[in-house]
Amino acid sequence: MTSQNKEETPVVIIAYREPGNHLEGVFLDLKSWFEDIVVVGPENDHISKAIKTSGGSWVVNESHHIAELWETGIRAHVSDWYILVQDKEYLSSVLKE
């Protein structure tokens, strides 16, 4: 996704709660559309390394509450717009500007 003004570009916050979900797939699907993607969840060396290598950010938070994970991501990345998703969501629609 291309935007003329960095502040108009949304930051995607992915709440990661449980291993074995679809985090890497969700991240890669979103990465083709959005520059700033932050994953918030418990430490996972293998997946966090893959996310960071692909241009994402990882914020460690051990909470199991989705709202708390999203709030942590929002505090870590200041923006005017956020897209909040869970790691287990399947993205089945095409996002357009």
Summary of the structure (lengths in Angstrom):
residues: 97
radius of gyration: 12.5
end to end distance: 7.3
largest distance: 36.9
contacts: 262
relative contact order: 0.29
helix: 33%
strand: 20%
